[in-house]
């Protein structure tokens, strides 16, 4: 833990660690969305219906992200303004990553394929919404984007059935989602631990607006230039 704290005080490594969740999101979405459309088609969903399903997540984001952004700006959680929303979205993503590859098996347990198909559709929509909406609080927290999509697409090109995972997990899809889940969880922990936000109070607001002289200037730690 002391080694980790000494690393995050270094400006360069602190930037890398804080932006690691964005890398995780790119990795996660690029990998998962390679498998989701074929899985929907494999479940018996027509191609025309699949396009509607894939459009529901962005539509939810279009409707809800402004409300979520406003709530984040006025959040007074001890974790800060952004991390509670980041954690909420990420828990939703983790929940979906667990259920998406297991939806068919869950339908077989209940001896009702329609339950598995319905679960697959709902979790795919939730995953799409949470993955896209999570970028907003991340960008507000780090003011930058780390390109990690290439790693996400690289993982889908790996034949995981020929690796040690095949001894424990059967199938390319299940193995890939396990790797995505582990990588995503690591990047989530790095961001939540390394970020140090100022907790907002009623004194930080004047006439319902945030006072700029009370804003913590820690976001400028990388640059000696004074913006305001």
DANORUR-V785772 format. One record per backbone hydrogen bond with DSSP energy under -1.0 kcal/mol. CO is the residue of the C=O (numbers start at 1). NH is the residue of the N-H. Records with the same first field share a line. If there is no record, write none. Layout:
# DANORUR-V785772
CO = NH ; NH
This chain:
# DANORUR-V785772
1 = 5
2 = 6
3 = 7
4 = 8
7 = 10
10 = 14
11 = 15
12 = 16
13 = 17
14 = 18
15 = 19
17 = 20
19 = 23
20 = 24
21 = 25
22 = 26
23 = 27
24 = 28
25 = 29
26 = 30
27 = 31
28 = 32
29 = 33
32 = 35 ; 36
35 = 39
36 = 40
37 = 41
38 = 42
39 = 43
40 = 45
41 = 44
46 = 50
47 = 51
48 = 52
49 = 53
50 = 54
55 = 59
56 = 60
57 = 61
58 = 62
59 = 63
60 = 64
61 = 65
64 = 68
65 = 69
66 = 70
67 = 71
68 = 72
69 = 73
70 = 74
72 = 75
77 = 80
82 = 86
83 = 87
84 = 88
85 = 89
86 = 90
87 = 91
88 = 92
89 = 93
90 = 94
91 = 95
92 = 96
93 = 97
94 = 98
95 = 99
96 = 100
102 = 106
103 = 107
104 = 108
105 = 109
106 = 110
107 = 112
112 = 115 ; 116
113 = 117
114 = 118
115 = 119
116 = 120
117 = 121
118 = 122
119 = 123
120 = 124
121 = 125
122 = 126
123 = 127
124 = 128
125 = 129
126 = 130
127 = 131
128 = 132
129 = 133
130 = 134
133 = 136
134 = 138
135 = 139
136 = 140
137 = 141
138 = 142
139 = 143
148 = 152
149 = 153
150 = 154
151 = 155
158 = 160
159 = 162
160 = 163
163 = 166
164 = 167
165 = 168 ; 169
171 = 175
172 = 176
173 = 177
174 = 178
175 = 179
176 = 180
177 = 181
178 = 182
179 = 183
180 = 184
181 = 185
182 = 186
183 = 187
184 = 188
185 = 189
186 = 190
187 = 191
188 = 192
189 = 193
190 = 194
191 = 195
201 = 204
202 = 205
204 = 211
206 = 209
209 = 206
211 = 214
212 = 215
217 = 220
218 = 221
220 = 223
